[in-house]
């Protein structure tokens, strides 16, 4: 596995975790 694919996978994980955090925060508020 080369470096660019590792970077893309890490970026996808970070974006997915931030989306989950935003959704959980929104449901915690409402």
mmCIF file of the N, C-alpha and C atoms, coordinates in Angstrom:
data_MODEL
# 
_entry.id   MODEL 
# 
loop_
_atom_site.group_PDB 
_atom_site.id 
_atom_site.type_symbol 
_atom_site.label_atom_id 
_atom_site.label_alt_id 
_atom_site.label_comp_id 
_atom_site.label_asym_id 
_atom_site.label_entity_id 
_atom_site.label_seq_id 
_atom_site.pdbx_PDB_ins_code 
_atom_site.Cartn_x 
_atom_site.Cartn_y 
_atom_site.Cartn_z 
_atom_site.occupancy 
_atom_site.B_iso_or_equiv 
_atom_site.pdbx_formal_charge 
_atom_site.auth_seq_id 
_atom_site.auth_comp_id 
_atom_site.auth_asym_id 
_atom_site.auth_atom_id 
_atom_site.pdbx_PDB_model_num 
ATOM 1  N N  . UNK A 1 1  ? 0.853   -1.195 0.000  1.00 0.00 ? 1  UNK A N  1 
ATOM 2  C CA . UNK A 1 1  ? 0.000   0.000  0.000  1.00 0.00 ? 1  UNK A CA 1 
ATOM 3  C C  . UNK A 1 1  ? 0.888   1.244  0.000  1.00 0.00 ? 1  UNK A C  1 
ATOM 4  N N  . UNK A 1 2  ? 0.642   2.133  -0.932 1.00 0.00 ? 2  UNK A N  1 
ATOM 5  C CA . UNK A 1 2  ? 1.488   3.323  -1.006 1.00 0.00 ? 2  UNK A CA 1 
ATOM 6  C C  . UNK A 1 2  ? 0.988   4.418  -0.066 1.00 0.00 ? 2  UNK A C  1 
ATOM 7  N N  . UNK A 1 3  ? 1.723   5.514  -0.025 1.00 0.00 ? 3  UNK A N  1 
ATOM 8  C CA . UNK A 1 3  ? 1.439   6.563  0.957  1.00 0.00 ? 3  UNK A CA 1 
ATOM 9  C C  . UNK A 1 3  ? 0.144   7.306  0.628  1.00 0.00 ? 3  UNK A C  1 
ATOM 10 N N  . UNK A 1 4  ? -0.130  7.512  -0.651 1.00 0.00 ? 4  UNK A N  1 
ATOM 11 C CA . UNK A 1 4  ? -1.312  8.290  -1.032 1.00 0.00 ? 4  UNK A CA 1 
ATOM 12 C C  . UNK A 1 4  ? -2.601  7.567  -0.636 1.00 0.00 ? 4  UNK A C  1 
ATOM 13 N N  . UNK A 1 5  ? -2.641  6.249  -0.810 1.00 0.00 ? 5  UNK A N  1 
ATOM 14 C CA . UNK A 1 5  ? -3.844  5.506  -0.425 1.00 0.00 ? 5  UNK A CA 1 
ATOM 15 C C  . UNK A 1 5  ? -4.016  5.515  1.087  1.00 0.00 ? 5  UNK A C  1 
ATOM 16 N N  . UNK A 1 6  ? -2.910  5.445  1.818  1.00 0.00 ? 6  UNK A N  1 
ATOM 17 C CA . UNK A 1 6  ? -2.994  5.541  3.283  1.00 0.00 ? 6  UNK A CA 1 
ATOM 18 C C  . UNK A 1 6  ? -3.548  6.894  3.687  1.00 0.00 ? 6  UNK A C  1 
ATOM 19 N N  . UNK A 1 7  ? -3.092  7.944  3.008  1.00 0.00 ? 7  UNK A N  1 
ATOM 20 C CA . UNK A 1 7  ? -3.562  9.298  3.317  1.00 0.00 ? 7  UNK A CA 1 
ATOM 21 C C  . UNK A 1 7  ? -5.050  9.436  3.027  1.00 0.00 ? 7  UNK A C  1 
ATOM 22 N N  . UNK A 1 8  ? -5.496  8.854  1.913  1.00 0.00 ? 8  UNK A N  1 
ATOM 23 C CA . UNK A 1 8  ? -6.911  8.930  1.544  1.00 0.00 ? 8  UNK A CA 1 
ATOM 24 C C  . UNK A 1 8  ? -7.768  8.187  2.563  1.00 0.00 ? 8  UNK A C  1 
ATOM 25 N N  . UNK A 1 9  ? -7.292  7.018  3.009  1.00 0.00 ? 9  UNK A N  1 
ATOM 26 C CA . UNK A 1 9  ? -8.040  6.238  3.998  1.00 0.00 ? 9  UNK A CA 1 
ATOM 27 C C  . UNK A 1 9  ? -8.130  7.000  5.317  1.00 0.00 ? 9  UNK A C  1 
ATOM 28 N N  . UNK A 1 10 ? -7.022  7.605  5.738  1.00 0.00 ? 10 UNK A N  1 
ATOM 29 C CA . UNK A 1 10 ? -7.030  8.394  6.981  1.00 0.00 ? 10 UNK A CA 1 
ATOM 30 C C  . UNK A 1 10 ? -7.970  9.586  6.849  1.00 0.00 ? 10 UNK A C  1 
ATOM 31 N N  . UNK A 1 11 ? -7.962  10.229 5.692  1.00 0.00 ? 11 UNK A N  1 
ATOM 32 C CA . UNK A 1 11 ? -8.830  11.382 5.475  1.00 0.00 ? 11 UNK A CA 1 
ATOM 33 C C  . UNK A 1 11 ? -10.298 10.965 5.523  1.00 0.00 ? 11 UNK A C  1 
ATOM 34 N N  . UNK A 1 12 ? -10.613 9.806  4.934  1.00 0.00 ? 12 UNK A N  1 
ATOM 35 C CA . UNK A 1 12 ? -11.986 9.308  4.972  1.00 0.00 ? 12 UNK A CA 1 
ATOM 36 C C  . UNK A 1 12 ? -12.417 8.994  6.398  1.00 0.00 ? 12 UNK A C  1 
ATOM 37 N N  . UNK A 1 13 ? -11.518 8.408  7.185  1.00 0.00 ? 13 UNK A N  1 
ATOM 38 C CA . UNK A 1 13 ? -11.848 8.099  8.577  1.00 0.00 ? 13 UNK A CA 1 
ATOM 39 C C  . UNK A 1 13 ? -12.087 9.371  9.375  1.00 0.00 ? 13 UNK A C  1 
ATOM 40 N N  . UNK A 1 14 ? -11.266 10.379 9.145  1.00 0.00 ? 14 UNK A N  1 
ATOM 41 C CA . UNK A 1 14 ? -11.414 11.646 9.872  1.00 0.00 ? 14 UNK A CA 1 
ATOM 42 C C  . UNK A 1 14 ? -12.723 12.334 9.496  1.00 0.00 ? 14 UNK A C  1 
ATOM 43 N N  . UNK A 1 15 ? -13.040 12.361 8.214  1.00 0.00 ? 15 UNK A N  1 
ATOM 44 C CA . UNK A 1 15 ? -14.274 13.017 7.778  1.00 0.00 ? 15 UNK A CA 1 
ATOM 45 C C  . UNK A 1 15 ? -15.504 12.268 8.295  1.00 0.00 ? 15 UNK A C  1 
ATOM 46 N N  . UNK A 1 16 ? -15.440 10.930 8.305  1.00 0.00 ? 16 UNK A N  1 
ATOM 47 C CA . UNK A 1 16 ? -16.563 10.142 8.812  1.00 0.00 ? 16 UNK A CA 1 
ATOM 48 C C  . UNK A 1 16 ? -16.748 10.363 10.310 1.00 0.00 ? 16 UNK A C  1 
ATOM 49 N N  . UNK A 1 17 ? -15.648 10.441 11.054 1.00 0.00 ? 17 UNK A N  1 
ATOM 50 C CA . UNK A 1 17 ? -15.751 10.646 12.506 1.00 0.00 ? 17 UNK A CA 1 
ATOM 51 C C  . UNK A 1 17 ? -16.274 12.043 12.820 1.00 0.00 ? 17 UNK A C  1 
ATOM 52 N N  . UNK A 1 18 ? -15.875 13.043 12.026 1.00 0.00 ? 18 UNK A N  1 
ATOM 53 C CA . UNK A 1 18 ? -16.378 14.396 12.266 1.00 0.00 ? 18 UNK A CA 1 
ATOM 54 C C  . UNK A 1 18 ? -17.868 14.480 11.935 1.00 0.00 ? 18 UNK A C  1 
ATOM 55 N N  . UNK A 1 19 ? -18.309 13.767 10.887 1.00 0.00 ? 19 UNK A N  1 
ATOM 56 C CA . UNK A 1 19 ? -19.729 13.746 10.557 1.00 0.00 ? 19 UNK A CA 1 
ATOM 57 C C  . UNK A 1 19 ? -20.526 13.096 11.679 1.00 0.00 ? 19 UNK A C  1 
ATOM 58 N N  . UNK A 1 20 ? -19.994 11.995 12.235 1.00 0.00 ? 20 UNK A N  1 
ATOM 59 C CA . UNK A 1 20 ? -20.672 11.328 13.343 1.00 0.00 ? 20 UNK A CA 1 
ATOM 60 C C  . UNK A 1 20 ? -20.738 12.237 14.559 1.00 0.00 ? 20 UNK A C  1 
ATOM 61 N N  . UNK A 1 21 ? -19.662 12.973 14.824 1.00 0.00 ? 21 UNK A N  1 
ATOM 62 C CA . UNK A 1 21 ? -19.650 13.893 15.969 1.00 0.00 ? 21 UNK A CA 1 
ATOM 63 C C  . UNK A 1 21 ? -20.668 15.009 15.773 1.00 0.00 ? 21 UNK A C  1 
ATOM 64 N N  . UNK A 1 22 ? -20.771 15.530 14.555 1.00 0.00 ? 22 UNK A N  1 
ATOM 65 C CA . UNK A 1 22 ? -21.738 16.598 14.283 1.00 0.00 ? 22 UNK A CA 1 
ATOM 66 C C  . UNK A 1 22 ? -23.171 16.086 14.434 1.00 0.00 ? 22 UNK A C  1 
ATOM 67 N N  . UNK A 1 23 ? -23.426 14.877 13.946 1.00 0.00 ? 23 UNK A N  1 
ATOM 68 C CA . UNK A 1 23 ? -24.768 14.306 14.066 1.00 0.00 ? 23 UNK A CA 1 
ATOM 69 C C  . UNK A 1 23 ? -25.119 14.041 15.520 1.00 0.00 ? 23 UNK A C  1 
ATOM 70 N N  . UNK A 1 24 ? -24.174 13.493 16.287 1.00 0.00 ? 24 UNK A N  1 
ATOM 71 C CA . UNK A 1 24 ? -24.443 13.204 17.699 1.00 0.00 ? 24 UNK A CA 1 
ATOM 72 C C  . UNK A 1 24 ? -24.636 14.499 18.478 1.00 0.00 ? 24 UNK A C  1 
ATOM 73 N N  . UNK A 1 25 ? -23.876 15.538 18.137 1.00 0.00 ? 25 UNK A N  1 
ATOM 74 C CA . UNK A 1 25 ? -24.034 16.825 18.814 1.00 0.00 ? 25 UNK A CA 1 
ATOM 75 C C  . UNK A 1 25 ? -25.397 17.433 18.481 1.00 0.00 ? 25 UNK A C  1 
ATOM 76 N N  . UNK A 1 26 ? -25.814 17.307 17.240 1.00 0.00 ? 26 UNK A N  1 
ATOM 77 C CA . UNK A 1 26 ? -27.112 17.855 16.834 1.00 0.00 ? 26 UNK A CA 1 
ATOM 78 C C  . UNK A 1 26 ? -28.243 17.120 17.549 1.00 0.00 ? 26 UNK A C  1 
ATOM 79 N N  . UNK A 1 27 ? -28.144 15.786 17.650 1.00 0.00 ? 27 UNK A N  1 
ATOM 80 C CA . UNK A 1 27 ? -29.191 15.026 18.335 1.00 0.00 ? 27 UNK A CA 1 
ATOM 81 C C  . UNK A 1 27 ? -29.135 15.238 19.840 1.00 0.00 ? 27 UNK A C  1 
ATOM 82 N N  . UNK A 1 28 ? -27.965 15.592 20.368 1.00 0.00 ? 28 UNK A N  1 
ATOM 83 C CA . UNK A 1 28 ? -27.861 15.879 21.799 1.00 0.00 ? 28 UNK A CA 1 
ATOM 84 C C  . UNK A 1 28 ? -28.532 17.217 22.112 1.00 0.00 ? 28 UNK A C  1 
ATOM 85 N N  . UNK A 1 29 ? -28.458 18.151 21.163 1.00 0.00 ? 29 UNK A N  1 
ATOM 86 C CA . UNK A 1 29 ? -29.080 19.454 21.391 1.00 0.00 ? 29 UNK A CA 1 
ATOM 87 C C  . UNK A 1 29 ? -30.595 19.371 21.242 1.00 0.00 ? 29 UNK A C  1 
ATOM 88 N N  . UNK A 1 30 ? -31.076 18.596 20.251 1.00 0.00 ? 30 UNK A N  1 
ATOM 89 C CA . UNK A 1 30 ? -32.517 18.542 19.999 1.00 0.00 ? 30 UNK A CA 1 
ATOM 90 C C  . UNK A 1 30 ? -33.150 17.243 20.479 1.00 0.00 ? 30 UNK A C  1 
# 
